[in-house]
Amino acid sequence: MHASRSILWLALAVATPALAQQNLSKVSGDITTQAGQQYGALSSVSGDVHVAGNVQAAGVHTVSGDIRIDSGATIGNVGNTSGNIKAADNVKLADLKTVSGNIQLGREVQVNGDVATVSGDIFTDRGTHITGAINSVSGSIGLVQTVVDGGITFASSDLTVGVDSHVKGRIYLKKPNFSHLDHPPRIVIGPQVVVDGPLDFELPVQLYVHSSAKTGKITGATPIAFSSATPPK
């Protein structure tokens, strides 16, 4: 009898985490999680996904819904097609990708992968660390006190590498397939910024580099130096 009870207890102990980490999937409804719980994959077609504080989940994916991640959550890959992605402070993520939605990251966010969008904007706040690269086509990019281990590649976006940020790879503006731009991309390398790699531009740009910033070799643009808190408009 004692042996039977031990086997039953062991089976329940092994099964409990699997039950706790079940997948949640909907077609048109929203998904809302409970704070502090563990989940598998969270996916919806046209609904929004709200990841509560301190939740752990294998990943979050939607087609046209927004994704909101509260403070302290730990998530795998996050992605959608046309919705926005917003992560609060102290969130840990893997790859973060969208097509036309905006990506907004709070303070002390850890991204263990790439951050990518086609036409949406990207903003990262103080203390954020991205171990991969940032990739965009036409959305604007703004970093504040952010470390990017990879590079930044974009086609027609405005880019601001803000105060105390560090880009360890190169900054590369790739000539887009389309030829018409409303204005030359505006590139700002702000106060105390460090860019280890080169800055390569295949299109004319307005490049402003703060006097306290350090960059690699600049190709395809003539930098305009500034020493104020913000560059000339």
Secondary structure, 3 states (H helix, E strand, C coil): CHHHHHHHHHHHHHHHHHHHCCCEEECCCCEECCCCCEEEEEEECCCCEEECCCCEEEEEEECCCCEEECCCCEEEEEECCCCCEEECCCCEECCEECCCCCEEECCCCEECCCEECCCCCEEECCCCEECCCEECCCCCEEECCCEECCCEEECCCCEEECCCCEECCCEEECCCCCCCCCCCCEEEECCCCEECCCEEECCCCEEEEECCCECCCEECCCCEEECCCCCCC
